[in-house]
Amino acid sequence: MQIRRQDVVSLPIALLIPGESPRLDGQDAEHVARLAELDEQLPPILVDRRTMRVIDGMHRLLAASLKGREAIDAELFDGSPEEAFLRAVEANVTHGLPLSQDDRRAAAARIVEAHPQMSDRAIARASGLGAKSVAAIRRTSTEAVTQLAVRVGRDGKVRPLNSAEGRRRAAELIAENPEASLRQVARRAGISPATVSDVRKRLLSGEPPVAERRPVVVAPASEENPQTASEQVPRQRVMRKVRLVQPDPVALLEKLLRDPSLRHKEEGRHLLRLLQQNALGNRTWAKLAAVVPSHSRDLVVDLARQYAETWTEFAQELDQGIRAMGKDVRVPQQGVGMGA
């Protein structure tokens, strides 16, 4: 959630009003006294522009008042009361006097009710809890907030709780506008571009957008079929795990590197360089993942997903071109166009 901030301004302390604090027991007098003893300048507080209520920084405000200050530096906030409370929780989790476990749980419960579209992980990050704890709080909520069809993750992207509904919506959008890009359809359907690509391929093959789940029929045990039901079901599970063997990307790349139609064009060489940079083995990717610091993981995850979506769109464009070429191919009649 983006908060519109302005430059730091100096506000009269007498005009400020205490806001809703995520602390169940209110402010800590000892912490206020410690802040009042500091000679260094404290960070500006956060104040709601419309109401002059303090969103974050009540301890700093009380310390400034205790020192006889008449004004305090502040940043102005523009947003709803629900957004203001969320910002207050996020601020208290990341700096200053830590919130207690009860404070964080109570704050998470309120965020679930006020922002039901937020994912468990996003609320967990804002409140300082674990995602499992937030999920448990959501399940015990008496509000009908768990019936939403989508959730907004930490990256700000909307993801459906029921992918089947998103796939059906994508199929409708593709039928309405076959030329729409994967990202356009994904954004409106609330699913990923990769899922949209799969839906489009299924539609081109004459298949429904959502794969039908066929029940496993287990024949009763007999002399011809001595296996019991308990023996047949595990076999079905084993069959489901069988996957097609993917071709070696290194071998495919070596074949492309020998293609003169690519090597003799600047754009072709650029494509080959991009493919070479991505042709890494699983061990190499694991090593790269290990060196990413914890504070940068979210950024790397977002970039990796965006790059994956870009490659998916590129593959889709190539696939569409191949299909279009296949439709345009005509078998020449004997004696026509063959040099006769």
Secondary structure, 3 states (H helix, E strand, C coil): CCCEECCCEEEEHHHCEECCCCCCCCCCHHHHHHHHHCCCCCCCEEEECCCCEEEECHHHHHHHHHCCCCEEEEEEEECCHHHHHHHHHHHHHHCCCCCCHHHHHHHHHHHHHHCCCECHHHHHHHHCCCHHHHHHHHHHCCCCCCCCCEEECCCCCEEECCHHHHHHHHHHHHHHCCCCCHHHHHHHHCCCHHHHHHHHHHHHCCCCCCCCCCCCCCCCCCCCCCCCHHHHHHHHHHHHCCCCCCCCHHHHHHHHHCCHHHHCCHHHHHHHHHHHHHCCCHHHHHHHHHCCCHHHHHHHHHHHHHHHHHHHHHHHHHHHHHHHHHHHCCCCCCCCCCCC
